């Protein structure tokens, strides 16, 4: 039982590392594109899609697909990272409590 939990914990940590590397490559390509084209917005726009659509997209209509893809990937990576972090914490607490 404990071996399975340890393997699950190791798998979750490796998943988090792989996810970090994968999204870092994908997001950095889009980020470099946006910086090169001088597209500017802040984190509040990424967290609030309505604000993004009202304030940023009208200023940069030619870059709309790249902006939306960047925001979607950042939000997805944050969500997955939070879920994996919660799983790692949960399995760690279980191992600490039952061992």
C-alpha positions in Angstrom: 0.0 0.0 0.0 2.7 2.4 1.0 4.8 1.6 -2.1 1.8 2.5 -4.3 1.5 5.9 -2.5 5.2 6.6 -2.9 5.1 5.8 -6.6 2.0 8.0 -7.0 3.8 10.8 -5.2 6.8 10.4 -7.4 4.6 10.3 -10.5 2.8 13.5 -9.4 6.1 15.3 -8.9 7.5 14.2 -12.2 4.2 15.2 -13.9 4.5 18.6 -12.4 8.0 19.0 -13.6 7.1 17.8 -17.1 4.1 20.1 -17.2 6.2 23.0 -16.2 8.8 22.4 -18.9 6.1 21.7 -21.6 4.1 24.8 -20.9 7.2 27.0 -20.4 8.3 26.2 -24.0 4.8 26.7 -25.4 4.0 29.9 -23.4 7.5 31.4 -24.0 7.1 31.1 -27.8 3.8 33.1 -27.5 5.2 35.5 -25.0 8.2 36.3 -27.3 5.8 36.9 -30.1 3.7 39.3 -28.0 6.7 41.1 -26.8 8.2 41.4 -30.3 4.9 42.9 -31.5 4.7 45.2 -28.4 1.4 43.8 -27.1 0.9 44.9 -23.5 -1.5 43.7 -20.9 -1.2 42.7 -17.2 -2.1 39.8 -15.1 -5.6 41.2 -14.2 -6.5 40.8 -17.9 -5.4 37.2 -17.9 -7.5 36.4 -14.9 -10.6 38.2 -16.2 -11.6 37.3 -19.7 -14.3 40.0 -19.9 -11.8 42.7 -19.1 -9.4 41.2 -21.6 -12.0 41.3 -24.3 -13.1 44.9 -23.5 -9.7 46.5 -23.0 -6.9 44.5 -24.7 -8.4 42.9 -27.8 -9.8 46.1 -29.3 -6.3 47.6 -29.1 -4.6 44.6 -30.8 -7.1 43.0 -33.1 -4.5 41.6 -35.5 -3.0 39.6 -32.5 -6.2 38.3 -31.0 -5.6 34.6 -31.6 -2.1 34.8 -30.1 -3.3 36.8 -27.1 -6.2 34.3 -26.5 -3.9 31.3 -26.9 -1.4 32.8 -24.5 -4.0 33.5 -21.9 -5.6 30.1 -22.3 -2.3 28.3 -21.9 -1.2 30.3 -18.8 -4.6 29.7 -17.1 -4.6 26.0 -18.0 -1.0 25.6 -16.7 -1.9 27.3 -13.4 -5.0 25.1 -13.0 -3.1 21.9 -13.7 -0.2 22.9 -11.4 -2.6 23.7 -8.6 -4.4 20.3 -9.0 -1.1 18.4 -9.0 0.2 20.4 -6.0 -3.0 19.5 -4.1 -2.6 15.8 -5.0 1.1 15.9 -3.9 0.1 17.5 -0.6 -2.8 15.0 -0.1 -0.6 11.9 -0.8 2.2 13.4 1.4 -0.3 13.9 4.3 -1.6 10.4 3.9 1.8 8.9 4.0 2.7 11.0 7.0 -0.5 10.1 8.9 -0.5 6.4 8.1 3.2 5.6 8.3 
